Amino acid sequence: MGRFLIVASLVVSLAGTGCSNDTGSMRGGNSAAGSTAGTAGGGTSGGGSGGSGAFGNPDPVAGTIAPNPMAGTGGSGGSAGGTPSNIDPIFIDECGPGNPAGLSDADVAALQAGGGSAGSILYPYDGTVFPRGMLAPTWMWDGAEADAVFIHIKSSLFEYKGCLTPTTNQLTLPQAIWDQAGQKTRGPGDPFVITMTTRAGGAVSGPMMQQVVIAQATIKGSIFYNSYSSLLPGGIGGSVLRIPPGGTAEKFIAIECNGCHSLSANGERLLTQSFVTTGQSFAITPTSTANPPAMITAPRGAFGALSPDGSVFLSTSNATGVARAGIAQGVGAPIESLLYETDTGTEIPATGIPTGALMPMFAPNGALLAFNDFDAGAGKSLSLMDYDAANRKGSGLRVIYTESDAALRPGWPFFLPDNGGIVFVRTDGQDFSGDGAGLIPLPVGPTSDLYMLDVKTGTHTILARAMGFATPADAMSGTSYLKGGADDLHKNYFPTVSPVAAGGYFWVFFDSLRNYGNQGLQRQLYGAAVEISATGDYSVDRSAPAFYLPGQEFGTGNHRAFAALDPCKMDGNDCTSGVDCCGGFCYITEDMNEEFMTDPVGKCTHDVPTCSKTNERCETSADCCPPENGERQNSCINGFCATLVGPQ
């Protein structure tokens, strides 16, 4: 009764805990929820299969994750008359008779009219770019505790009016609504304008206003992170947890105290450190469940750099402390950074790679290596070198960044998928970690800020917007859009990057000690979109305000969110894009055309089409299909055709 949905035809085209970190080329998808009513008089049903988010939805109670009762629901029924496409606008009204908040017409009118001075939306942040397909965020705000909320969300193809009941100034949008917004997103050129009014003690306040963007793609793969206080079943102590596509956190490696993990970009190898014993590697397949069999590898697996295919890894040097890796390493571990075969721990000699390499990382295509070279700068510089995977040798060593601030050191370099930029931190931490902040009660945490290094020019810029500042100048002056004051600032650790582009963005993940809305100061996992540069220039801040990563446990000191593709699928298996498939292509029939489904399901194939669509295999940008209807030409990035959204 309370929901009315109108679909109208659109005639015009719409364009550190170490181990403990802190205690002292490549390839999931989902369908979106269907609508629930047909067009008036048109006999068109909005039916469709329900969808799941890319990542699960948390209930902010320590150690718990809420069920998501609306995820995967979809409409059905309706008479014949056609199917609405993704270019038809949609209007959903949940403020009529029988609305979820049980408000009378007069109450609804008063709430929609607004009233006294507005409070502030604490989360999400204004300007956040969300990936499509993730579970709905929880809106949180300050002020008197509200008993009713009117929320209005509008873009050119989507409009929602909801009269809802909050809980302690928190409101999680119904999942089916968020999914439908994702179906209708047109990306950054058409943001969702959100207005909210609240009622507390009979007094109406607001509206509060903001804009957010939903990217036109889901993030592929799973997120692996570390916690030493997870309350999930499956063992105690240090655990590596996984958030699979459409799911919530599960303990993935929890046989004994494990941490300091890394993933290969293709998602087929996981490297961890088992406390005071040895490094361990794990083979991951599309059917892997928790605690797959371990393979004993080199004595120090902590924070090793896995090659994109997982066949080799480069250990971090122990010339200086790196997030307690030296404490956790096995007996007899050499101090040097060395290259090993991942599954056997066999050392590979004469590689030409400096033995003082700290926190090393391979580029997603395996052609480059980045690290803090202790031999060259005593921990004060970052170096880059070419890597020959066939011969397992490095060459062309060059320093690309030298720290000028005597109090800071650079760490945790991580490549963007196009190799044009490297995300890293500048920190005063004694071992490059968060030093236990947010994991145990007392430490306030060292300063650690996210930066981007432009590989071509060697210039660097602070990722201001991702960390709570509108501009780099605001970051320098300490002027933040975050509401928690100094407690929210300069505590950002362990950056990583998803190995493939999605929706015109690269996706950076990190853990941050900040106030999560009105839930207090917590160390939790966040993601941030970084706009892809068509020219490969990353000398300016291209980040967006961060989003809280759903699916993680709340209040369990989560850190080192490592994104990797899920292991690829063989021909004949279900897929939503070529990234899912070992052959690089996903055949989707015409009746599953993307005009009518957000993530249509097809079958993996090796058959090479005339041209490669978005997220299908490519060698150069010329392999990507020509643009249609005014769209931008795709670019080939890390072996897959990728959409661009920024200026040409």
Secondary structure, DSSP 4 states (H G I P E B T S, - for coil): ---EEEE----S----BTTTBS--------PPPPPS-PPTTT-----------SB----SSBT-----TTTT-------SS----TTS-EEEEESSTT-TT---HHHHHHHHH--B----EEESPTT-EEPTTSPPPEEEE-SSPPSEEEEEEE-SSEEEEEEE--SSSEEEPPHHHHHHHHHH--GGGSPEEEEEEEEETTEEEEEEEEEEEE-SSPPPSEEEEEESS--SSS-SSSEEEEE-TTB--EEEE-SSSEEEEEE-TTSSEEEEEETTTEEEEEE--TT--SSPPEEE--S--TT-EE-TTSSEEEPPP-SS-STTHHHHSPTT--SS--EEETTT--B-------TTEEEEEE-TTSSEEEEEEHHHHTTSEEEEEEEETTTTEEEEEEEEEE---TT-EEEEEEE-TTSSEEEEEEE--TTSS-TTBTTBSS-----EEEEEEETTT--EEE-HHHHT-SSHHHHHHT--S-SSGGGGSSBEEEEEE-SS-BTTEEEEEEEEEEE-TTS-EEEEEEEEEEEPPTT---SS--B---EE-TTSPBSS--EEEEEEPPPPB-TTSEESSGGGBTTSEEE--GGG-TTT-SS--EEEE----SSB-TTSB-SSGGGBPPP-TTPPPPEEETTEEE---S--
